């Protein structure tokens, strides 16, 4: 009895010749089971009598078996990594190119935002430090306003905040109270800026005025004094009143700085270069300078602007040096090396604002306009001069040239180019 399934026998079907058969006929090609790639549409029935075999797929589907065969995916096709893919991509899409226009846009926005925040913060910081203490509304009988803007700039010998060592170093002495060492009118207009020094020994008449503290009105008696006596008598308000009454020119803003603040500004800006035409020495101010270009520190700068006894024309020569130095200081302060360098800008602003006293209506823009005009005069965009002097008055003070002063004031009021020359 044959136990093989139907159609099968020990000699492989009788007339079929397999290995070990007696026939010399070669064995026919052996049929190999096909490995299905992917899921077959449906199970097919096995040959009769043969147990059901597992379905060979590529590892997907129920009962799947990983055959280990390649799925047929070729290199470079979607889903498979290959030699054409960038290193490390393993079939992923390549990284998109950076959007430089977008990056530049946001970088610019960030920088502008930071600049605005810093600028606004600096403005409010500086504005809070500005000492607005001079009330020009207390000045009575004022002239009519003209074209342009007129600043009265005062350098006082105030020693406020200075230690005994600083007073000794800067040769300021220890006198009580305050006096004016320098006074000048700066006119800012469309037809050029003009800086006019008012010698402290100028002969002026003290007019009727209202006391800045008492509010009491003091009638003018025709009393003639040196100009700096007005400041010593009742401070900035009487000084403004006296200048306006003796010139007929309205003062729009007032700015004053003391000894200590002046020296600190110069040191903060890194010194100021000056070209001194002739050597001079003065024991009272501490000046000792050789001729030629040199950079003055705070101590030297203060001695330079205070010296008068070493010059033949005394106060007139001193006022010329004061103009020259203040213009150079403004020019040095306004350079990109100072403005764009926070390590110079903030110490310079701090030093100036700590000791700068201005009128109650002065804004930072007004203050900036003043310094910018002074810088322009240094560069030749404007004129610097002394108040025209005709000689000495009976009391020994310097007498202004009345005719020239009248012409000068009219030109300033009308914002015309100044043609008058000073001493």
The 8 nearest C-alpha neighbors of each residue, nearest first, counted from 0:
[[1, 2, 3, 8, 4, 9, 5, 7],
 [0, 2, 3, 8, 4, 9, 7, 5],
 [3, 1, 0, 4, 8, 5, 7, 9],
 [4, 2, 7, 1, 8, 5, 6, 9],
 [5, 3, 7, 6, 48, 2, 47, 8],
 [4, 6, 7, 3, 47, 8, 48, 2],
 [5, 7, 4, 12, 8, 3, 11, 13],
 [8, 6, 5, 4, 3, 12, 11, 9],
 [9, 7, 11, 12, 10, 3, 6, 1],
 [8, 10, 11, 7, 12, 3, 13, 1],
 [11, 9, 8, 13, 12, 20, 16, 15],
 [10, 12, 8, 9, 15, 13, 7, 17],
 [11, 13, 8, 15, 7, 10, 14, 6],
 [14, 12, 10, 15, 11, 8, 16, 9],
 [13, 15, 12, 16, 11, 10, 22, 17],
 [16, 14, 12, 13, 11, 17, 10, 26],
 [17, 15, 20, 26, 22, 14, 24, 11],
 [18, 16, 26, 20, 19, 15, 11, 10],
 [17, 19, 20, 26, 16, 25, 21, 10],
 [18, 20, 17, 21, 16, 22, 10, 26],
 [21, 19, 18, 22, 17, 16, 10, 23],
 [22, 20, 23, 19, 16, 24, 18, 17],
 [21, 23, 24, 20, 16, 25, 17, 19],
 [22, 24, 25, 21, 20, 16, 26, 17],
 [23, 25, 22, 16, 26, 17, 21, 20],
 [26, 24, 23, 27, 16, 17, 22, 18],
 [25, 27, 17, 16, 24, 18, 28, 15],
 [28, 26, 29, 25, 17, 16, 15, 24],
 [29, 27, 30, 26, 31, 25, 17, 16],
 [30, 28, 27, 31, 26, 32, 17, 18],
 [29, 31, 28, 32, 33, 27, 26, 34],
 [32, 30, 33, 29, 28, 34, 35, 27],
 [31, 33, 34, 30, 35, 29, 55, 52],
 [34, 32, 35, 31, 55, 30, 36, 54],
 [35, 33, 55, 36, 32, 56, 66, 54],
 [34, 36, 56, 55, 37, 33, 39, 38],
 [37, 35, 56, 57, 34, 38, 70, 55],
 [36, 38, 56, 57, 35, 39, 59, 58],
 [37, 39, 56, 40, 36, 35, 60, 59],
 [40, 38, 41, 37, 42, 35, 36, 56],
 [39, 41, 38, 42, 43, 37, 35, 36],
 [42, 40, 39, 43, 38, 44, 54, 37],
 [43, 41, 44, 39, 40, 54, 45, 38],
 [44, 42, 45, 41, 39, 40, 46, 51],
 [43, 45, 46, 42, 51, 47, 49, 41],
 [46, 44, 49, 47, 51, 43, 50, 48],
 [45, 47, 49, 48, 44, 50, 51, 43],
 [48, 46, 49, 45, 4, 5, 44, 50],
 [47, 49, 46, 4, 50, 45, 5, 51],
 [48, 50, 46, 47, 45, 51, 52, 4],
 [51, 49, 52, 48, 45, 46, 47, 53],
 [50, 52, 45, 49, 53, 44, 46, 54],
 [53, 51, 50, 54, 45, 49, 55, 44],
 [54, 52, 55, 51, 62, 64, 63, 56],
 [53, 55, 56, 52, 63, 35, 64, 62],
 [56, 54, 35, 64, 34, 53, 63, 66],
 [55, 57, 37, 58, 36, 35, 64, 63],
 [58, 56, 65, 66, 59, 37, 36, 64],
 [57, 59, 65, 64, 63, 56, 60, 66],
 [60, 58, 63, 57, 56, 61, 64, 37],
 [59, 61, 63, 62, 58, 38, 56, 64],
 [62, 60, 63, 59, 58, 64, 38, 54],
 [61, 63, 60, 64, 54, 59, 53, 58],
 [64, 62, 58, 59, 60, 61, 56, 65],
 [63, 65, 58, 56, 55, 66, 57, 62],
 [66, 64, 58, 57, 67, 63, 56, 55],
 [65, 67, 68, 57, 64, 56, 55, 58],
 [68, 66, 65, 69, 57, 58, 70, 64],
 [67, 69, 66, 70, 57, 65, 71, 36],
 [70, 68, 71, 67, 72, 57, 66, 73],
 [71, 69, 72, 68, 57, 36, 37, 73],
 [70, 72, 69, 73, 68, 36, 74, 76],
 [73, 71, 70, 74, 76, 79, 69, 78],
 [72, 74, 76, 71, 75, 79, 81, 70],
 [75, 73, 81, 76, 80, 79, 72, 82],
 [74, 76, 81, 83, 80, 73, 79, 77],
 [77, 75, 74, 73, 79, 78, 72, 80],
 [78, 76, 79, 75, 90, 80, 72, 74],
 [79, 77, 90, 76, 80, 91, 75, 72],
 [78, 80, 90, 77, 76, 74, 81, 75],
 [81, 79, 90, 89, 84, 75, 74, 78],
 [80, 82, 74, 75, 83, 84, 79, 90],
 [81, 83, 84, 74, 80, 75, 85, 86],
 [82, 84, 81, 75, 85, 74, 80, 86],
 [83, 85, 82, 81, 80, 88, 90, 86],
 [86, 84, 88, 87, 83, 93, 82, 89],
 [87, 85, 88, 84, 89, 82, 83, 81],
 [86, 88, 89, 85, 84, 90, 91, 80],
 [89, 87, 91, 90, 85, 86, 84, 93],
 [90, 88, 80, 91, 87, 84, 79, 81],
 [89, 91, 80, 79, 88, 78, 84, 92],
 [92, 90, 88, 89, 93, 80, 78, 84],
 [91, 93, 94, 90, 88, 95, 84, 89],
 [92, 94, 95, 91, 88, 85, 84, 90],
 [95, 93, 96, 92, 91, 97, 88, 85],
 [96, 94, 93, 97, 92, 98, 91, 99],
 [95, 97, 98, 94, 99, 93, 100, 101],
 [98, 96, 99, 95, 102, 101, 94, 100],
 [97, 99, 101, 100, 102, 96, 95, 103],
 [100, 98, 102, 101, 97, 103, 104, 96],
 [99, 101, 103, 102, 98, 104, 105, 97],
 [100, 102, 104, 99, 98, 103, 105, 106],
 [103, 101, 99, 105, 104, 100, 106, 98],
 [104, 102, 106, 100, 101, 105, 99, 107],
 [103, 105, 101, 107, 102, 106, 100, 108],
 [106, 104, 108, 102, 107, 103, 109, 101],
 [105, 107, 103, 109, 108, 104, 102, 110],
 [106, 108, 110, 104, 105, 109, 103, 111],
 [109, 107, 105, 111, 106, 110, 112, 104],
 [110, 108, 112, 106, 107, 111, 105, 113],
 [111, 109, 107, 113, 112, 108, 114, 106],
 [110, 112, 114, 108, 113, 109, 115, 107],
 [113, 111, 109, 115, 110, 114, 108, 116],
 [112, 114, 116, 110, 111, 115, 117, 109],
 [115, 113, 111, 117, 112, 116, 118, 110],
 [116, 114, 118, 112, 113, 117, 119, 111],
 [115, 117, 113, 119, 118, 114, 120, 112],
 [118, 116, 120, 114, 115, 119, 121, 113],
 [119, 117, 115, 121, 120, 116, 114, 122],
 [120, 118, 122, 116, 121, 117, 115, 123],
 [119, 121, 117, 123, 118, 122, 116, 124],
 [122, 120, 124, 118, 119, 123, 117, 125],
 [121, 123, 119, 125, 120, 124, 126, 118],
 [122, 124, 126, 120, 125, 121, 127, 119],
 [125, 123, 121, 127, 122, 126, 120, 128],
 [126, 124, 128, 122, 127, 123, 121, 129],
 [125, 127, 123, 129, 128, 124, 122, 363],
 [126, 128, 124, 125, 129, 123, 130, 122],
 [129, 127, 125, 126, 352, 130, 124, 353],
 [128, 130, 126, 352, 127, 131, 125, 355],
 [131, 129, 356, 132, 357, 128, 355, 352],
 [130, 132, 359, 357, 358, 129, 133, 356],
 [131, 133, 130, 358, 359, 357, 134, 356],
 [134, 132, 358, 359, 357, 131, 135, 235],
 [133, 135, 136, 359, 358, 137, 132, 236],
 [134, 136, 137, 138, 133, 236, 358, 359],
 [135, 137, 138, 134, 139, 236, 133, 359],
 [138, 136, 135, 134, 139, 211, 236, 209],
 [137, 139, 135, 136, 240, 236, 141, 209],
 [140, 138, 141, 137, 208, 209, 240, 136],
 [141, 139, 142, 138, 240, 244, 208, 207],
 [140, 142, 139, 143, 249, 243, 138, 240],
 [143, 141, 249, 247, 248, 144, 140, 243],
 [144, 142, 249, 145, 141, 248, 247, 412],
 [143, 145, 249, 142, 146, 412, 248, 251],
 [146, 144, 412, 413, 143, 147, 249, 411],
 [145, 147, 414, 413, 412, 148, 144, 188],
 [146, 148, 188, 187, 414, 145, 149, 186],
 [149, 147, 187, 186, 251, 188, 150, 146],
 [148, 150, 186, 250, 251, 185, 187, 252],
 [151, 149, 252, 185, 184, 253, 251, 250],
 [150, 152, 184, 253, 183, 252, 254, 153],
 [153, 151, 254, 183, 182, 255, 150, 253],
 [154, 152, 255, 182, 181, 155, 254, 151],
 [153, 155, 181, 256, 180, 255, 179, 257],
 [154, 156, 179, 257, 157, 180, 178, 153],
 [155, 157, 178, 258, 257, 177, 179, 180],
 [158, 156, 257, 177, 155, 159, 258, 176],
 [157, 159, 161, 156, 258, 160, 259, 257],
 [160, 158, 157, 161, 259, 257, 258, 354],
 [159, 161, 158, 162, 259, 157, 354, 260],
 [162, 160, 158, 159, 165, 166, 259, 163],
 [161, 163, 165, 164, 166, 160, 158, 167],
 [164, 162, 166, 165, 167, 161, 173, 168],
 [163, 165, 167, 162, 166, 168, 161, 169],
 [166, 164, 168, 162, 167, 163, 161, 169],
 [167, 165, 163, 171, 169, 164, 168, 170],
 [166, 168, 170, 164, 165, 169, 163, 171],
 [167, 169, 165, 166, 170, 164, 298, 171],
 [168, 170, 166, 171, 167, 298, 165, 301],
 [171, 169, 167, 168, 172, 284, 166, 285],
 [172, 170, 166, 169, 173, 167, 284, 156],
 [173, 171, 170, 174, 166, 167, 169, 158],
 [172, 174, 175, 171, 166, 158, 163, 167],
 [173, 175, 172, 176, 177, 171, 158, 156],
 [176, 174, 173, 177, 158, 157, 172, 178],
 [175, 177, 174, 178, 157, 231, 158, 156],
 [178, 176, 157, 156, 231, 155, 175, 179],
 [177, 179, 231, 155, 156, 230, 180, 227],
 [180, 178, 155, 181, 227, 154, 156, 153],
 [179, 181, 155, 154, 156, 178, 199, 182],
 [180, 182, 154, 179, 153, 199, 183, 155],
 [183, 181, 153, 197, 152, 196, 154, 198],
 [182, 184, 196, 197, 152, 195, 151, 185],
 [183, 185, 151, 195, 150, 194, 152, 186],
 [186, 184, 194, 150, 149, 193, 195, 187],
 [185, 187, 149, 193, 192, 148, 184, 194],
 [188, 186, 192, 148, 147, 185, 149, 372],
 [189, 187, 147, 190, 191, 192, 414, 186],
 [188, 190, 191, 414, 187, 147, 192, 415],
 [191, 189, 188, 416, 415, 414, 192, 187],
 [190, 192, 381, 189, 188, 380, 416, 193],
 [191, 193, 381, 187, 186, 188, 382, 372],
 [194, 192, 382, 186, 381, 383, 185, 195],
 [193, 195, 185, 383, 184, 382, 384, 186],
 [196, 194, 384, 184, 385, 183, 383, 386],
 [197, 195, 183, 385, 386, 182, 318, 198],
 [196, 198, 183, 182, 386, 199, 385, 195],
 [199, 197, 200, 201, 196, 314, 315, 318],
 [198, 200, 227, 226, 201, 197, 225, 181],
 [199, 201, 225, 198, 396, 397, 226, 202],
 [202, 200, 397, 225, 198, 226, 199, 396],
 [201, 203, 225, 396, 397, 398, 224, 226],
 [204, 202, 223, 224, 226, 225, 201, 205],
 [203, 205, 223, 222, 221, 206, 224, 245],
 [204, 206, 222, 241, 223, 219, 203, 221],
 [207, 205, 219, 208, 204, 241, 244, 221],
 [206, 208, 219, 218, 217, 205, 216, 209],
 [209, 207, 217, 216, 206, 210, 139, 218],
 [208, 210, 216, 215, 214, 217, 211, 137],
 [211, 209, 214, 213, 215, 212, 216, 208],
 [212, 210, 214, 213, 209, 236, 137, 233],
 [211, 213, 210, 214, 215, 233, 209, 137],
 [214, 212, 210, 215, 211, 209, 216, 233],
 [215, 213, 210, 209, 212, 211, 216, 137],
 [214, 216, 213, 210, 209, 217, 212, 211],
 [217, 215, 209, 208, 210, 218, 214, 207],
 [218, 216, 208, 207, 209, 215, 219, 210],
 [219, 217, 207, 216, 220, 208, 206, 209],
 [218, 220, 207, 206, 221, 205, 217, 222],
 [219, 221, 222, 218, 206, 205, 207, 204],
 [222, 220, 219, 204, 223, 205, 206, 207],
 [221, 223, 220, 204, 205, 224, 219, 206],
 [224, 222, 204, 203, 221, 205, 202, 225],
 [225, 223, 203, 202, 226, 204, 228, 222],
 [224, 226, 200, 202, 201, 228, 227, 203],
 [227, 225, 228, 199, 201, 229, 203, 200],
 [226, 228, 199, 229, 230, 225, 179, 231],
 [229, 227, 231, 226, 230, 225, 232, 224],
 [230, 228, 232, 238, 227, 231, 226, 237],
 [231, 229, 234, 238, 228, 232, 227, 233],
 [230, 232, 228, 229, 178, 234, 233, 177],
 [231, 233, 229, 230, 228, 234, 237, 227],
 [234, 232, 237, 230, 231, 229, 211, 210],
 [233, 235, 230, 236, 237, 231, 232, 238],
 [234, 236, 238, 237, 230, 239, 133, 233],
 [237, 235, 239, 238, 234, 138, 240, 135],
 [238, 236, 240, 239, 233, 235, 234, 229],
 [237, 239, 235, 230, 241, 229, 236, 240],
 [240, 238, 242, 236, 237, 241, 243, 235],
 [239, 241, 237, 243, 238, 242, 138, 244],
 [242, 240, 238, 244, 239, 243, 205, 237],
 [243, 241, 239, 245, 244, 240, 246, 238],
 [242, 244, 247, 240, 248, 246, 241, 245],
 [245, 243, 241, 242, 247, 246, 240, 206],
 [246, 244, 242, 243, 241, 247, 203, 204],
 [245, 247, 243, 248, 244, 242, 408, 404],
 [246, 248, 243, 244, 142, 245, 249, 408],
 [249, 247, 243, 246, 408, 142, 250, 412],
 [248, 250, 142, 144, 243, 251, 143, 247],
 [251, 249, 149, 252, 150, 248, 151, 243],
 [252, 250, 149, 150, 148, 249, 253, 151],
 [253, 251, 150, 250, 358, 151, 361, 149],
 [252, 254, 151, 357, 358, 150, 152, 255],
 [255, 253, 357, 152, 356, 153, 151, 252],
 [256, 254, 153, 356, 154, 355, 152, 357],
 [257, 255, 355, 154, 354, 155, 356, 260],
 [256, 258, 157, 155, 260, 156, 259, 154],
 [259, 257, 261, 260, 156, 157, 158, 262],
 [258, 260, 262, 261, 257, 263, 161, 158],
 [261, 259, 263, 354, 262, 257, 258, 351],
 [260, 262, 258, 264, 259, 263, 257, 256],
 [263, 261, 297, 265, 259, 260, 264, 298],
 [262, 264, 260, 266, 265, 261, 350, 267],
 [265, 263, 267, 261, 350, 347, 266, 262],
 [264, 266, 297, 270, 262, 268, 263, 267],
 [267, 265, 263, 297, 269, 270, 264, 268],
 [268, 266, 347, 264, 269, 265, 346, 263],
 [267, 269, 265, 266, 270, 347, 343, 264],
 [270, 268, 266, 267, 265, 271, 296, 343],
 [271, 269, 296, 265, 295, 266, 268, 294],
 [270, 272, 294, 295, 328, 273, 265, 331],
 [271, 273, 294, 293, 295, 270, 292, 274],
 [274, 272, 292, 293, 275, 294, 271, 295],
 [273, 275, 292, 291, 276, 293, 272, 290],
 [274, 276, 290, 291, 277, 273, 292, 278],
 [277, 275, 290, 291, 274, 278, 292, 289],
 [278, 276, 290, 275, 279, 289, 291, 288],
 [277, 279, 289, 290, 288, 276, 275, 280],
 [280, 278, 288, 287, 277, 309, 289, 281],
 [279, 281, 287, 286, 288, 309, 282, 278],
 [282, 280, 286, 283, 285, 309, 284, 287],
 [281, 283, 285, 284, 286, 280, 287, 170],
 [284, 282, 281, 285, 170, 306, 286, 308],
 [285, 283, 302, 286, 282, 306, 281, 170],
 [284, 286, 282, 283, 302, 281, 170, 287],
 [287, 285, 281, 302, 280, 284, 303, 288],
 [286, 288, 280, 279, 285, 281, 289, 278],
 [289, 287, 278, 279, 286, 280, 290, 275],
 [288, 290, 278, 291, 279, 277, 287, 275],
 [289, 291, 278, 277, 275, 276, 288, 292],
 [290, 292, 275, 274, 276, 293, 289, 277],
 [293, 291, 274, 273, 275, 272, 294, 290],
 [292, 294, 272, 273, 295, 274, 291, 275],
 [293, 295, 272, 271, 270, 273, 296, 292],
 [296, 294, 271, 270, 299, 300, 272, 293],
 [295, 297, 270, 299, 298, 266, 300, 265],
 [296, 298, 262, 265, 300, 266, 299, 263],
 [299, 297, 301, 300, 296, 169, 262, 302],
 [298, 300, 302, 296, 295, 301, 297, 303],
 [301, 299, 303, 297, 302, 298, 295, 296],
 [300, 302, 303, 298, 304, 299, 305, 297],
 [301, 303, 286, 284, 299, 305, 300, 285],
 [302, 304, 300, 301, 305, 306, 286, 299],
 [305, 303, 321, 301, 302, 306, 320, 300],
 [306, 304, 302, 303, 301, 284, 307, 317],
 [307, 305, 284, 303, 304, 302, 308, 317],
 [306, 308, 313, 317, 309, 314, 310, 305],
 [307, 309, 310, 313, 306, 281, 311, 314],
 [308, 310, 307, 281, 280, 279, 306, 311],
 [311, 309, 313, 308, 312, 307, 316, 317],
 [310, 312, 313, 309, 316, 308, 307, 314],
 [313, 311, 316, 310, 315, 314, 307, 317],
 [312, 314, 307, 310, 311, 316, 315, 308],
 [313, 315, 317, 316, 307, 318, 198, 312],
 [316, 314, 318, 317, 312, 313, 198, 319],
 [317, 315, 319, 314, 318, 312, 313, 310],
 [316, 318, 314, 320, 307, 319, 315, 321],
 [317, 319, 321, 315, 320, 316, 196, 314],
 [320, 318, 322, 316, 317, 321, 323, 315],
 [321, 319, 323, 317, 318, 322, 324, 304],
 [320, 322, 318, 304, 324, 319, 323, 325],
 [323, 321, 319, 325, 320, 324, 326, 318],
 [322, 324, 320, 321, 326, 325, 319, 327],
 [323, 325, 327, 321, 326, 322, 320, 328],
 [326, 324, 328, 322, 327, 323, 321, 329],
 [325, 327, 373, 329, 377, 328, 324, 374],
 [326, 328, 330, 324, 325, 329, 331, 323],
 [329, 327, 325, 331, 330, 326, 324, 332],
 [330, 328, 374, 332, 326, 331, 327, 370],
 [331, 329, 374, 327, 333, 328, 332, 326],
 [330, 332, 328, 329, 333, 334, 327, 271],
 [331, 333, 329, 330, 334, 337, 328, 268],
 [332, 334, 330, 331, 329, 338, 337, 335],
 [333, 335, 336, 337, 331, 332, 338, 330],
 [336, 334, 338, 337, 339, 333, 340, 332],
 [337, 335, 334, 339, 340, 338, 343, 333],
 [338, 336, 340, 335, 344, 343, 334, 339],
 [337, 339, 335, 344, 340, 336, 334, 333],
 [340, 338, 335, 337, 336, 341, 344, 334],
 [339, 341, 337, 342, 343, 338, 344, 336],
 [342, 340, 344, 343, 345, 339, 338, 337],
 [343, 341, 340, 344, 345, 346, 337, 347],
 [344, 342, 341, 337, 340, 346, 345, 347],
 [343, 345, 341, 347, 337, 338, 346, 340],
 [344, 346, 348, 347, 341, 343, 349, 342],
 [347, 345, 349, 348, 343, 344, 267, 350],
 [348, 346, 267, 344, 350, 345, 264, 349],
 [349, 347, 345, 351, 350, 346, 352, 344],
 [348, 350, 346, 352, 347, 351, 345, 353],
 [351, 349, 347, 264, 353, 348, 263, 352],
 [350, 352, 348, 349, 353, 264, 355, 354],
 [351, 353, 355, 349, 354, 129, 350, 348],
 [352, 354, 350, 351, 349, 355, 128, 260],
 [353, 355, 260, 352, 351, 256, 257, 356],
 [354, 356, 256, 352, 255, 351, 353, 130],
 [357, 355, 130, 255, 254, 131, 256, 354],
 [358, 356, 254, 131, 253, 133, 130, 132],
 [359, 357, 133, 131, 253, 361, 360, 134],
 [358, 360, 131, 361, 134, 133, 132, 357],
 [361, 359, 358, 362, 252, 131, 357, 134],
 [362, 360, 358, 359, 365, 357, 252, 363],
 [363, 361, 365, 364, 366, 360, 126, 359],
 [362, 364, 366, 365, 367, 126, 361, 125],
 [363, 365, 367, 362, 366, 368, 361, 369],
 [366, 364, 368, 362, 363, 367, 361, 369],
 [365, 367, 363, 369, 364, 368, 362, 370],
 [366, 368, 364, 370, 369, 365, 363, 371],
 [369, 367, 365, 371, 366, 370, 372, 364],
 [368, 370, 366, 372, 367, 371, 365, 373],
 [371, 369, 373, 367, 372, 368, 329, 374],
 [370, 372, 374, 368, 373, 369, 367, 375],
 [373, 371, 375, 369, 374, 370, 368, 376],
 [372, 374, 370, 326, 376, 375, 371, 329],
 [375, 373, 330, 329, 371, 377, 372, 326],
 [376, 374, 372, 380, 378, 377, 373, 371],
 [375, 377, 381, 380, 379, 373, 378, 374],
 [376, 378, 374, 326, 375, 379, 327, 373],
 [379, 377, 375, 376, 380, 374, 381, 330],
 [378, 380, 376, 377, 381, 375, 382, 374],
 [381, 379, 376, 375, 378, 191, 192, 382],
 [382, 380, 192, 376, 191, 193, 379, 375],
 [381, 383, 193, 376, 194, 192, 384, 380],
 [384, 382, 194, 193, 195, 381, 376, 322],
 [383, 385, 195, 421, 194, 196, 386, 382],
 [386, 384, 196, 421, 195, 422, 387, 197],
 [385, 387, 421, 197, 196, 195, 388, 384],
 [388, 386, 421, 400, 422, 399, 385, 403],
 [387, 389, 399, 400, 398, 390, 386, 422],
 [388, 390, 400, 399, 398, 387, 391, 397],
 [391, 389, 398, 388, 397, 392, 399, 400],
 [390, 392, 397, 398, 396, 395, 393, 389],
 [391, 393, 398, 395, 396, 394, 397, 390],
 [394, 392, 395, 391, 396, 398, 397, 202],
 [393, 395, 392, 396, 391, 202, 224, 223],
 [396, 394, 392, 393, 391, 397, 202, 398],
 [397, 395, 202, 392, 391, 200, 394, 201],
 [396, 398, 201, 391, 202, 200, 390, 392],
 [397, 399, 391, 392, 390, 202, 388, 389],
 [400, 398, 388, 389, 387, 401, 397, 386],
 [399, 401, 389, 388, 387, 403, 402, 404],
 [400, 402, 404, 403, 399, 405, 389, 387],
 [403, 401, 405, 404, 400, 406, 407, 399],
 [402, 404, 406, 405, 400, 401, 407, 387],
 [403, 405, 407, 401, 406, 402, 400, 408],
 [404, 406, 408, 402, 403, 407, 401, 409],
 [407, 405, 403, 409, 404, 408, 410, 402],
 [406, 408, 404, 410, 405, 409, 419, 403],
 [407, 409, 411, 405, 410, 406, 412, 404],
 [410, 408, 412, 406, 411, 407, 413, 405],
 [409, 411, 415, 407, 413, 408, 412, 414],
 [412, 410, 414, 408, 413, 409, 415, 407],
 [413, 411, 145, 409, 414, 146, 410, 408],
 [412, 414, 410, 411, 415, 146, 409, 145],
 [415, 413, 411, 146, 412, 410, 188, 147],
 [416, 414, 410, 413, 190, 411, 417, 412],
 [415, 417, 190, 418, 191, 410, 414, 411],
 [418, 416, 419, 410, 415, 407, 411, 193],
 [419, 417, 416, 420, 407, 410, 406, 415],
 [418, 420, 417, 407, 403, 421, 406, 387],
 [421, 419, 418, 384, 387, 422, 385, 417],
 [422, 420, 387, 385, 384, 386, 419, 388],
 [421, 385, 387, 388, 386, 420, 384, 315]]
